[in-house]
């Protein structure tokens, strides 16, 4: 796949975190992966909008259940990385 060099501006603190996270993959690979993820998420949100137009909005109970599950996943992620939930990395 062809690549093209671009210039972007990233806050210094975020850049330092990304450099540590990217490791051997390198910054370019990390950023490309993040952009793909964001693009896919935007497409998924568009699909959610279409489905809600067709089938109605998600109920508060369903939304709360999903948010609770995401909180549990975040807590597990932090636990595995050795941080307390909500603590700065």
Secondary structure, 3 states (H helix, E strand, C coil): CCCCCCCCCCCHHHHHHHHHHHHHHCHHHHHHHHHHHHHHHHHHHHHHHHHHHHHCCCCHHHHHHHHHHHHHHHHHHHHHHCCCCCCCC
